[in-house]
């Protein structure tokens, strides 16, 4: 049985202090949630409290108790009812509408994960006050959550494998391998959920595989970890190509029926060398004086190559593209990779791809809205990397080796998102964009991190966190956003990173500039506005 006595003692102490200071009401139900409850904590895990009760005018907050960070969030009844409705619907089918609304595409992983995250935290919470959560647990259950995660994971796995196949056919082995990593994680997540582990965190997926595997299973958890490691290595430009092995592993995990569906979905992929693209509406292009120009819907103006401009002008009718041109189009946001896209140009296979910073064309005249929004997005992605780095230290200190590479990989993806947001002045960057541009190198040192992770010597694993901090910091500095000296040192560094995000909200509010913030920045409940986000709440 999991020993939660220390966590419960800290949670009760903090809850009592906050009640004395008027932050909690007498009838609040305070719940302990997160990794400490689910048995996935590590040496540096913070504690998460979820409070149900009157939420009017109350913002999420961050507190500290004897050096340990305690995050406090509030369970908004309206947000919980909507989340409960969505997840209970997904237990039947992820494509079924809820209250007349169809959910976003399964590619929008953050949207889905936010709902699954909240549902999991509520149904698996541990109350630390005398009040109960009966009113919130009504019509919800861990069984419904298991079914929902399993259904979603299967759908996501199919989508990621299909996207990976499209990139492999176009010759972008790095991007293809990155998508196959996503497919592997989704498949293992689905199996773990079906067997009762519903803790939502892609950093612990490989560990879940080891926990739920039985001797009768036709797949091997250690073998999947080695395959994941090699796919990540290939995505970062080194190591063997093991992409051909992935379909059989996915079928072993999810069954023969899924294997047949996967084979059928591969039959309608574009021909070798082609990449199907979808042109984003609202973009305009012009070629003048031998130079190309792009105008975003937000009125940001980009100077670009004639080839890029002509592709947009001709509505994707150009039959062939050089890979740097394709990368620039993707980085700008004028096109998105879509297996069902109308434009299907052949992308020239080249031995060298442009660095990511060069693939991102900065606008010569960005709109104020876009520029401020991108600063908010970039600082949020940087803060996410800080959080992942803290998890990395905790995983290594706790000996959780199979968490290390998923954390490194996710941090690399978020650094890509940060780079694209800053260089290209884009606030709507998502994981797919970052992975579509995986062939463009992010920076130096990532391969060395993989060598340390793969080493059999324990002292090499101990070097990973400090090495990662140096590599991540170098990427941030190259983007003109130096990491704070204490960014990765203590939990209190989190508060300094919070301030970096808050300052741009203040700028936008003070100047009356409307901004768009990444969906993952906003609180998981409430009004989905900056004022309801934990990143702009005052620390306790």
DRENPA-857312 format. One record per residue (C-alpha): x, y, z. Coordinates in steps of 0.02 Angstrom, whole numbers, plus 32768, in hexadecimal, padded with zeros to 4 digits. Example, Ala and Ser with C-alpha at 12.3 -4.5 7.8 and 13.67 -1.06 7.14 Angstrom:
@x 8267 y 7F1F z 8186 .
@x 82AC y 7FCB z 8165 .
This chain:
@x 8000 y 8000 z 8000 .
@x 8041 y 80AD z 7FD3 .
@x 8081 y 810F z 806A .
@x 803A y 81BE z 805B .
@x 804C y 81EF z 8111 .
@x 80D1 y 8274 z 80F5 .
@x 8075 y 82C2 z 8062 .
@x 7FD0 y 82C3 z 80C1 .
@x 8022 y 8316 z 8157 .
@x 806B y 83A1 z 80EC .
@x 7FC6 y 83B7 z 808F .
@x 7F63 y 83C5 z 8131 .
@x 7FE0 y 8442 z 8177 .
@x 7FDB y 84B0 z 80DC .
@x 7F1D y 84A5 z 80D2 .
@x 7F0D y 84DC z 8188 .
@x 7F84 y 856F z 816C .
@x 7F24 y 85A8 z 80D2 .
@x 7E7F y 8599 z 812F .
@x 7EC3 y 8606 z 81BC .
@x 7EFA y 8687 z 813C .
@x 7E4D y 8689 z 80ED .
@x 7E7F y 8633 z 804B .
@x 7E11 y 859B z 806E .
@x 7D5D y 859D z 80AA .
@x 7D20 y 8531 z 8139 .
@x 7CB5 y 84C7 z 80C6 .
@x 7D3C y 84AB z 8043 .
@x 7D6B y 83F9 z 8018 .
@x 7E27 y 83F0 z 8002 .
@x 7E6B y 835C z 7FA1 .
@x 7F1C y 831D z 7F89 .
@x 7F37 y 82F1 z 7ED1 .
@x 7FC2 y 82C9 z 7E57 .
@x 805A y 8259 z 7E52 .
@x 8069 y 8244 z 7F0E .
@x 7FBA y 81FA z 7F14 .
@x 7FD1 y 8189 z 7E7E .
@x 807B y 8142 z 7EAC .
@x 80DB y 819D z 7E23 .
@x 8134 y 821D z 7E8F .
@x 81EF y 823A z 7E90 .
@x 8270 y 828E z 7EFE .
@x 823E y 833E z 7EC7 .
@x 8183 y 8329 z 7EB0 .
@x 811B y 83BC z 7EE8 .
@x 8074 y 83A3 z 7F3E .
@x 7FD1 y 83D0 z 7EE9 .
@x 7F34 y 8403 z 7F45 .
@x 7E8B y 840F z 7EF0 .
@x 7E04 y 8472 z 7F4B .
@x 7D4A y 8460 z 7F2B .
@x 7CD2 y 84E3 z 7F6C .
@x 7CA8 y 8595 z 7F41 .
@x 7D22 y 85CE z 7EBB .
@x 7CEA y 8681 z 7EA0 .
@x 7D81 y 86F5 z 7E9A .
@x 7DFE y 866F z 7ECE .
@x 7E97 y 864F z 7E64 .
@x 7F10 y 85BC z 7E67 .
@x 7FA8 y 85DA z 7ED5 .
@x 8052 y 8594 z 7F00 .
@x 8092 y 857B z 7FB0 .
@x 812B y 852F z 8002 .
@x 813C y 84C4 z 809D .
@x 81EA y 849A z 80DC .
@x 8231 y 84B4 z 802E .
@x 81AE y 844A z 7FD5 .
@x 813C y 849E z 7F58 .
@x 8081 y 8489 z 7F70 .
@x 8011 y 84B9 z 7EDD .
@x 7F5C y 84E4 z 7F02 .
@x 7ED7 y 84E1 z 7E7C .
@x 7E1B y 84F5 z 7E88 .
@x 7D9A y 8480 z 7E40 .
@x 7D20 y 84EB z 7DDD .
@x 7C76 y 8494 z 7DDF .
@x 7C4B y 84C7 z 7D2C .
@x 7CF4 y 848E z 7CE9 .
@x 7CE6 y 83EA z 7D48 .
@x 7C38 y 83C6 z 7D06 .
@x 7C73 y 83E4 z 7C55 .
@x 7D0E y 8379 z 7C6C .
@x 7CA7 y 82EF z 7CBA .
@x 7C2F y 82F4 z 7C28 .
@x 7CBA y 82EC z 7BA7 .
@x 7D19 y 825E z 7BF9 .
@x 7C7D y 81F6 z 7C1B .
@x 7C52 y 820B z 7B63 .
@x 7D00 y 81D3 z 7B2D .
@x 7CE9 y 8134 z 7B92 .
@x 7C72 y 8104 z 7B04 .
@x 7CC9 y 8156 z 7A71 .
@x 7D45 y 81E4 z 7A5B .
@x 7CEA y 821A z 79BD .
@x 7C3F y 822B z 7A0E .
@x 7BFF y 82DD z 7A27 .
@x 7BDD y 831F z 7AD5 .
@x 7B4A y 8396 z 7AE8 .
@x 7B4A y 83B3 z 7A2D .
@x 7C05 y 83DC z 7A25 .
@x 7C89 y 8371 z 79D1 .
@x 7D32 y 8369 z 7A2A .
@x 7DCE y 83AB z 79D3 .
@x 7E3A y 8336 z 796D .
@x 7E9A y 82B8 z 79D4 .
@x 7F39 y 8313 z 799E .
@x 7F0D y 839D z 7A18 .
@x 7F5C y 833C z 7AA6 .
@x 7F5F y 83CA z 7B23 .
@x 7EA2 y 83E5 z 7B19 .
@x 7E7E y 832D z 7B33 .
@x 7F02 y 831A z 7BBA .
@x 7EBD y 83AD z 7C1F .
@x 7E13 y 8358 z 7C2D .
@x 7E5B y 82AC z 7C51 .
@x 7ED5 y 82F9 z 7CCF .
@x 7E4B y 834F z 7D32 .
@x 7DD8 y 82B7 z 7D31 .
@x 7E66 y 8247 z 7D6D .
@x 7E97 y 82BF z 7DF8 .
@x 7DE5 y 82CA z 7E39 .
@x 7DB4 y 8212 z 7E36 .
@x 7E5C y 81DC z 7E7F .
@x 7E6D y 8268 z 7EFE .
@x 7E89 y 8251 z 7FB9 .
@x 7E1D y 82C7 z 8024 .
@x 7E80 y 8319 z 80B0 .
@x 7DED y 8374 z 8100 .
@x 7D51 y 8330 z 8152 .
@x 7CE5 y 8362 z 80BF .
@x 7CCF y 82E4 z 8034 .
@x 7CD2 y 82F1 z 7F77 .
@x 7C31 y 828F z 7F61 .
@x 7BDB y 8317 z 7EFC .
@x 7C6D y 831E z 7E82 .
@x 7C84 y 8262 z 7E76 .
@x 7BCF y 8247 z 7E45 .
@x 7BBF y 81F7 z 7D99 .
@x 7C7D y 81E5 z 7D89 .
@x 7CEE y 8150 z 7DA6 .
@x 7D9C y 810C z 7D88 .
@x 7D50 y 8088 z 7D14 .
@x 7D06 y 810C z 7CA3 .
@x 7DAD y 8167 z 7CA2 .
@x 7E09 y 80C7 z 7C75 .
@x 7D97 y 80AA z 7BE1 .
@x 7DA7 y 815F z 7BA8 .
@x 7E65 y 8161 z 7BAF .
@x 7E6E y 80B9 z 7B57 .
@x 7DFB y 80F4 z 7ACA .
@x 7E57 y 8198 z 7AB6 .
@x 7F02 y 8147 z 7ABB .
@x 7ED3 y 80CF z 7A2F .
@x 7E94 y 815E z 79C4 .
@x 7F2F y 81C7 z 79E8 .
@x 7FA3 y 8135 z 79C6 .
@x 7F55 y 811A z 791B .
@x 7F61 y 81D3 z 78F1 .
@x 8017 y 81E3 z 7929 .
@x 804B y 8145 z 78CD .
@x 7FF7 y 8185 z 782F .
@x 804F y 822D z 783C .
@x 80F2 y 81D4 z 785C .
@x 80D9 y 816B z 77C0 .
@x 80B9 y 8206 z 7758 .
@x 815E y 8254 z 778F .
@x 81BD y 81B2 z 7774 .
@x 817E y 81A9 z 76C1 .
@x 81B4 y 825C z 76A3 .
@x 8263 y 8233 z 76DD .
@x 825D y 828D z 7783 .
@x 8296 y 81FF z 77F2 .
@x 82AE y 8272 z 7888 .
@x 81FB y 82B2 z 7888 .
@x 81B7 y 8205 z 7861 .
@x 8214 y 81B9 z 78F5 .
@x 81D5 y 8242 z 7968 .
@x 8120 y 821C z 793B .
@x 813F y 8162 z 7953 .
@x 817C y 818B z 7A03 .
@x 80D2 y 81DD z 7A21 .
@x 807A y 8144 z 79DB .
@x 80DB y 80D0 z 7A50 .
@x 80B4 y 813A z 7AE8 .
@x 7FFB y 8141 z 7ABA .
@x 7FF1 y 8085 z 7AA6 .
@x 8043 y 8062 z 7B4E .
@x 7FD4 y 80E6 z 7B9F .
@x 7F3A y 808E z 7B59 .
@x 7F6F y 7FE5 z 7B9D .
@x 7F9A y 802E z 7C48 .
@x 7EF1 y 8086 z 7C52 .
@x 7E93 y 7FE9 z 7C22 .
@x 7EED y 7F92 z 7CB2 .
@x 7EC4 y 8016 z 7D33 .
@x 7F51 y 8096 z 7D2F .
@x 7F00 y 813A z 7CFD .
@x 7F82 y 81B6 z 7D3F .
@x 7F91 y 8232 z 7CAE .
@x 8048 y 825C z 7C8C .
@x 80AA y 8233 z 7BEF .
@x 814B y 823B z 7C55 .
@x 8120 y 8199 z 7CAE .
@x 80D6 y 8134 z 7C1F .
@x 8168 y 80BC z 7C0B .
@x 8166 y 809A z 7CC5 .
@x 80AC y 8072 z 7CB9 .
@x 80D5 y 7FF0 z 7C36 .
@x 8146 y 7F95 z 7CB0 .
@x 80C3 y 7F9D z 7D3A .
@x 8033 y 7F53 z 7CD6 .
@x 808B y 7ED1 z 7C6B .
@x 8062 y 7E1A z 7C8C .
@x 80C5 y 7D7F z 7C57 .
@x 803D y 7D57 z 7BD8 .
@x 8051 y 7DFB z 7B79 .
@x 809B y 7DEF z 7AC9 .
@x 8103 y 7E8B z 7AE7 .
@x 8198 y 7EB0 z 7B54 .
@x 81A2 y 7F51 z 7BBA .
@x 825F y 7F58 z 7BB7 .
@x 825D y 7F3B z 7AFB .
@x 81E2 y 7FC9 z 7AE2 .
@x 8253 y 803C z 7B48 .
@x 82E8 y 800F z 7ADA .
@x 8281 y 802F z 7A3E .
@x 8247 y 80D6 z 7A83 .
@x 82FB y 8104 z 7AAB .
@x 8335 y 80DB z 79FB .
@x 82A5 y 8139 z 79AB .
@x 82D0 y 81D2 z 7A14 .
@x 8386 y 81C1 z 79E3 .
@x 8353 y 81B8 z 792C .
@x 82E1 y 824F z 7941 .
@x 8377 y 82AF z 7983 .
@x 83E1 y 827E z 78ED .
@x 8443 y 81E7 z 7928 .
@x 842E y 812D z 7940 .
@x 83DB y 80A1 z 78DD .
@x 8338 y 80AB z 787E .
@x 82BD y 8037 z 78D7 .
@x 821E y 8086 z 7895 .
@x 81ED y 7FE6 z 7838 .
@x 81DD y 7F89 z 78DE .
@x 815A y 7FFD z 7927 .
@x 80BA y 7FBB z 78D4 .
@x 80D4 y 7F0B z 7918 .
@x 80F2 y 7F4F z 79C8 .
@x 8056 y 7FBB z 79BF .
@x 7FF0 y 7F24 z 7988 .
@x 8038 y 7EBC z 7A17 .
@x 8004 y 7F43 z 7A92 .
@x 7F57 y 7F6D z 7A4E .
@x 7F23 y 7ECD z 79F6 .
@x 7F0B y 7E86 z 7948 .
@x 7E72 y 7EF2 z 7926 .
@x 7EDA y 7F8E z 7941 .
@x 7F63 y 7F45 z 78D4 .
@x 7EE8 y 7F2F z 7845 .
@x 7EAA y 7FE1 z 785B .
@x 7F5E y 8020 z 785A .
@x 7F85 y 7FC4 z 77B8 .
@x 7EE7 y 8006 z 7766 .
@x 7F11 y 80BA z 7798 .
@x 7FBD y 80AA z 7748 .
@x 7F6F y 8080 z 76A1 .
@x 7F33 y 8132 z 767F .
@x 7FD4 y 818D z 76AB .
@x 8024 y 81F7 z 7622 .
@x 80A3 y 81AD z 75AC .
@x 815A y 81A2 z 75DD .
@x 81AA y 824D z 75E6 .
@x 8105 y 82A8 z 75F5 .
@x 80C4 y 8305 z 768B .
@x 800F y 8338 z 7693 .
@x 7FF7 y 83EA z 76CE .
@x 7F62 y 8456 z 76FA .
@x 7F6D y 8510 z 76D7 .
@x 7F30 y 857A z 7768 .
@x 7EA8 y 85F4 z 7737 .
@x 7EC6 y 86AF z 773B .
@x 7F7B y 86B5 z 7703 .
@x 7FAC y 8725 z 7671 .
@x 804B y 8720 z 7608 .
@x 80A3 y 878D z 7589 .
@x 8144 y 8787 z 7525 .
@x 8194 y 882F z 74F9 .
@x 8245 y 8861 z 74CA .
@x 827F y 87AD z 74D4 .
@x 8249 y 879D z 7589 .
@x 81B4 y 8747 z 75D9 .
@x 813E y 878C z 765C .
@x 80BE y 8738 z 76CC .
@x 8033 y 878E z 772D .
@x 7FE9 y 8730 z 77C1 .
@x 7F31 y 8744 z 77EB .
@x 7F68 y 87AC z 7882 .
@x 7FBF y 8825 z 7809 .
@x 8071 y 87EF z 7834 .
@x 80DF y 8802 z 7799 .
@x 8169 y 8787 z 776E .
@x 81F3 y 8799 z 76ED .
@x 8217 y 86EE z 76A4 .
@x 8256 y 8693 z 760A .
@x 81F4 y 869C z 7567 .
@x 81DA y 85DF z 7570 .
@x 8180 y 85ED z 7617 .
@x 8113 y 867D z 75DB .
@x 80E7 y 8628 z 7537 .
@x 80AE y 858A z 7591 .
@x 8031 y 85F1 z 75F2 .
@x 8000 y 865A z 755B .
@x 7FDF y 85BD z 74F4 .
@x 7F79 y 856E z 7580 .
@x 7FF0 y 84DC z 758E .
@x 7FED y 84AF z 74D6 .
@x 80AC y 84A8 z 74CD .
@x 80DA y 83F1 z 74B6 .
@x 8187 y 83EF z 7504 .
@x 81D5 y 8446 z 7599 .
@x 8285 y 844F z 75DB .
@x 828A y 8416 z 7690 .
@x 82C2 y 84C2 z 76D1 .
@x 822B y 850F z 767A .
@x 81B6 y 848F z 76C9 .
@x 8206 y 84AE z 7773 .
@x 81EF y 856A z 7763 .
@x 8139 y 8557 z 7732 .
@x 8119 y 84E8 z 77C9 .
@x 8178 y 855B z 7840 .
@x 811A y 85F5 z 7805 .
@x 8071 y 85A2 z 781D .
@x 8038 y 85BC z 776A .
@x 8024 y 8500 z 7755 .
@x 800C y 846B z 77C8 .
@x 8034 y 83B6 z 77A8 .
@x 7F92 y 8356 z 7790 .
@x 7F86 y 82A3 z 774F .
@x 7EE1 y 82DA z 76FF .
@x 7F25 y 8380 z 76BE .
@x 7EFB y 83BE z 760F .
@x 7FAD y 83ED z 75DC .
@x 8021 y 835A z 75C1 .
@x 80CA y 839B z 7586 .
@x 8162 y 832C z 7578 .
@x 81E3 y 8364 z 75F7 .
@x 8296 y 8351 z 75BB .
@x 82FA y 82DD z 7629 .
@x 8399 y 8331 z 7664 .
@x 8424 y 82F7 z 76D5 .
@x 8426 y 8399 z 7736 .
@x 8394 y 83F9 z 777D .
@x 8398 y 84AF z 77B4 .
@x 83AB y 84D2 z 786F .
@x 8304 y 84F7 z 78C1 .
@x 8334 y 85AC z 78E3 .
@x 8353 y 85C5 z 7828 .
@x 82B1 y 856E z 77F7 .
@x 824E y 85ED z 785D .
@x 823D y 868E z 77FB .
@x 8223 y 8722 z 7870 .
@x 81A4 y 87A2 z 7833 .
@x 81EB y 884A z 77FF .
@x 814D y 889D z 7842 .
@x 80F4 y 8835 z 78C6 .
@x 804E y 886E z 790A .
@x 8052 y 88A4 z 79C3 .
@x 7FD4 y 881C z 79EC .
@x 8040 y 8794 z 799F .
@x 80E2 y 87D4 z 79EC .
@x 80A2 y 87DF z 7A9E .
@x 8043 y 873A z 7A8E .
@x 80E0 y 86E2 z 7A54 .
@x 8142 y 8725 z 7AE9 .
@x 80BF y 86DD z 7B5E .
@x 80C2 y 8637 z 7B02 .
@x 8180 y 862D z 7AFD .
@x 8194 y 8653 z 7BB6 .
@x 810F y 85D2 z 7BDF .
@x 8169 y 854D z 7B78 .
@x 820C y 857B z 7BCE .
@x 81B9 y 856A z 7C78 .
@x 8178 y 84BF z 7C43 .
@x 822A y 848D z 7C19 .
@x 825E y 84C6 z 7CC7 .
@x 81D7 y 8458 z 7D14 .
@x 820F y 83C4 z 7CAA .
@x 82C3 y 83E1 z 7CDE .
@x 8291 y 83DD z 7D94 .
@x 8238 y 8338 z 7D71 .
@x 82D8 y 82FC z 7D1F .
@x 833D y 831C z 7DBD .
@x 82B7 y 82C4 z 7E22 .
@x 82B1 y 822D z 7DAF .
@x 836E y 8217 z 7DB5 .
@x 8377 y 8230 z 7E71 .
@x 82EC y 81AE z 7E86 .
@x 833A y 8131 z 7E0D .
@x 82A9 y 8139 z 7D91 .
@x 8314 y 8119 z 7CF7 .
@x 8281 y 80F8 z 7C81 .
@x 823C y 81A6 z 7CA4 .
@x 82DB y 8200 z 7C6E .
@x 82CF y 81F4 z 7BB1 .
@x 8214 y 821F z 7BA6 .
@x 8239 y 82BB z 7C0D .
@x 82CD y 82EC z 7BA0 .
@x 8268 y 82D0 z 7B03 .
@x 81D5 y 8338 z 7B3F .
@x 824B y 83C5 z 7B74 .
@x 829A y 83C3 z 7AC6 .
@x 81EF y 83D2 z 7A76 .
@x 81C0 y 8465 z 7AE5 .
@x 8265 y 84BA z 7ABF .
@x 8237 y 84A9 z 7A08 .
@x 818E y 84F7 z 7A2B .
@x 81E4 y 8585 z 7A87 .
@x 825D y 85A1 z 79F6 .
@x 81D3 y 85A5 z 7974 .
@x 816C y 861C z 79DF .
@x 81FE y 8694 z 79F2 .
@x 824C y 8689 z 7945 .
@x 81AC y 867E z 78E3 .
@x 8142 y 86EA z 7957 .
@x 80BF y 8662 z 796B .
@x 8059 y 8644 z 7A07 .
@x 7FF4 y 85B0 z 79C8 .
@x 8086 y 8536 z 79BE .
@x 805B y 8484 z 79ED .
@x 80B5 y 83DD z 79F9 .
@x 808C y 83AD z 7947 .
@x 80E1 y 8448 z 7901 .
@x 817B y 8425 z 796A .
@x 8182 y 8370 z 7930 .
@x 815F y 839A z 787A .
@x 81FE y 8403 z 7880 .
@x 8262 y 837E z 78DD .
@x 82D8 y 836A z 784A .
@x 8318 y 841B z 786A .
@x 839D y 8413 z 78F2 .
@x 8374 y 846E z 7993 .
@x 8421 y 847F z 79DF .
@x 84BC y 8421 z 7A17 .
@x 84D0 y 83A9 z 7AA6 .
@x 842F y 8345 z 7A9A .
@x 8489 y 82AC z 7A55 .
@x 8502 y 82B0 z 7AE7 .
@x 846E y 82AA z 7B5F .
@x 8430 y 820D z 7B08 .
@x 84DB y 81BD z 7B1C .
@x 84D7 y 81E0 z 7BD7 .
@x 8428 y 8197 z 7BE7 .
@x 845B y 80FB z 7B88 .
@x 84F9 y 80DF z 7BED .
@x 84FF y 804D z 7C66 .
@x 8566 y 80B1 z 7CE3 .
@x 84FD y 80FB z 7D71 .
@x 856D y 8194 z 7D7B .
@x 8540 y 81C1 z 7CC7 .
@x 8486 y 81C3 z 7CF0 .
@x 84AB y 8238 z 7D81 .
@x 84FA y 82B1 z 7D05 .
@x 845D y 82BC z 7C9A .
@x 83FD y 8345 z 7CF8 .
@x 848D y 83C1 z 7CFE .
@x 84B8 y 8399 z 7C4A .
@x 8404 y 83B5 z 7C16 .
@x 83FC y 845B z 7C70 .
@x 8496 y 8496 z 7C10 .
@x 844D y 845F z 7B69 .
@x 83A2 y 84A9 z 7B8B .
@x 83ED y 854B z 7BC9 .
@x 8456 y 855A z 7B2B .
@x 83BB y 8549 z 7ABD .
@x 8361 y 85D0 z 7B21 .
@x 83F7 y 8645 z 7B19 .
@x 8407 y 862A z 7A5D .
@x 8352 y 8663 z 7A4D .
@x 8377 y 8703 z 7AAB .
@x 831E y 86C8 z 7B48 .
@x 83A7 y 869A z 7BC5 .
@x 8373 y 8623 z 7C4D .
@x 837F y 866A z 7CFC .
@x 8418 y 8631 z 7D5B .
@x 83AA y 85DE z 7DDF .
@x 8327 y 85A0 z 7D65 .
@x 834D y 84E9 z 7D81 .
@x 838D y 84ED z 7E33 .
@x 82FA y 84EF z 7EAB .
@x 823E y 84EC z 7EA9 .
@x 823E y 85A5 z 7ED3 .
@x 8289 y 85C5 z 7E28 .
@x 81DB y 859B z 7DE8 .
@x 8198 y 863D z 7E30 .
@x 8219 y 86A3 z 7DD1 .
@x 81E3 y 864E z 7D31 .
@x 812F y 8676 z 7D5B .
@x 8160 y 872D z 7D61 .
@x 81A7 y 8724 z 7CB0 .
@x 80FD y 86EB z 7C70 .
@x 809A y 8767 z 7CD8 .
@x 80FB y 87FF z 7C9B .
@x 80BB y 87E9 z 7BE9 .
@x 8008 y 87D9 z 7C25 .
@x 8021 y 887E z 7C7E .
@x 8067 y 88CB z 7BDF .
@x 7FD3 y 8890 z 7B7A .
@x 7F56 y 88CC z 7BFC .
@x 7FAD y 8973 z 7C14 .
@x 7FB6 y 8999 z 7B5A .
@x 7F0D y 894E z 7B2F .
@x 7F5B y 88CB z 7ABB .
@x 7EEF y 882F z 7AA9 .
@x 7F58 y 8792 z 7AB6 .
@x 7F45 y 86D8 z 7A9D .
@x 7F94 y 8666 z 7B1F .
@x 7FBB y 85AD z 7B08 .
@x 7F2C y 8541 z 7B43 .
@x 7F9F y 84E1 z 7BB8 .
@x 7FC9 y 8583 z 7C13 .
@x 7F16 y 85A1 z 7C4A .
@x 7ED0 y 8551 z 7CE6 .
@x 7E7A y 84A9 z 7CD1 .
@x 7DDB y 84F5 z 7D16 .
@x 7D89 y 859E z 7D19 .
@x 7D6E y 861C z 7C91 .
@x 7E02 y 85ED z 7C21 .
@x 7E45 y 869E z 7C2E .
@x 7EED y 86DF z 7C6C .
@x 7E9B y 8716 z 7D0F .
@x 7E6E y 8663 z 7D37 .
@x 7F1A y 861C z 7D14 .
@x 7F8D y 85DD z 7D9B .
@x 8022 y 862D z 7D46 .
@x 7FE8 y 86DC z 7D71 .
@x 7FAB y 86B6 z 7E21 .
@x 800C y 8706 z 7EAF .
@x 8074 y 8688 z 7F11 .
@x 803A y 8667 z 7FC1 .
